């Protein structure tokens, strides 16, 4: 059993990005610029955006943060999106989700210029990804692909079961894993209404768990020698921790790990790769790799 170390892999990728930015700037090129819009004071979003700013610094990027109170109107937020669309110095930007209920997330996502949509959520990028055209791939699926490639996990012709059908992880992951240039696997997507879910999982060479249910995947659902990728990060109360909680994955790690060829831990697996892939997308945006 080998643990897939996302934290170490992310650190290596950040070094690679920083070295490339140094070369670009030394040759007279433009330093990549990532902007973020943060609405309200959600604890998770605050932490995530703060981490993005730190990683931007580590990668040698320029970063700007635009903050709004929860009371901001949809019109005002859309006006800020349009300003960033028009700002030639900004290569890519994100609007941190979730947004307050009075604002349509879909309307905001669709207002972002798809050429600056480094989150990969705009319908143009989602559509291009689905048919295998160059585009920004959303960060978590992109990070999982990177881990599978760097750990030389064979995927071609393998049976891959994806638990979860969200727009952010499950659906794009399924699209990528079935595409010849990425996973080239036989893909089954399971969800809360799937029948005989245990049977489906037991037949899988690769399980990607992204359902947000702590320790849902147990040893009796995994065959010997499988690869298990755990995307879950749920806060579970834990009185022994200073902050009163611990992060739990979707996989019961201690009992599943001994059966696996490869497995990601939580924390320290997929999580660190997500921000890292956002940086790779921003670098691509700065280099105009996909769109002029």
Helices and strands as residue ranges (DSSP letters): E 2-4, H 6-26, E 33-39, H 43-59, E 62-68, H 74-86, E 92-95, H 105-111, G 114-116, H 123-130, H 139-150, E 159-163, H 170-178, E 186-190, H 197-202, E 206-209, G 219-221, E 226-230, E 234-237, E 245-248, H 253-256, G 257-259, E 260-264, H 271-286
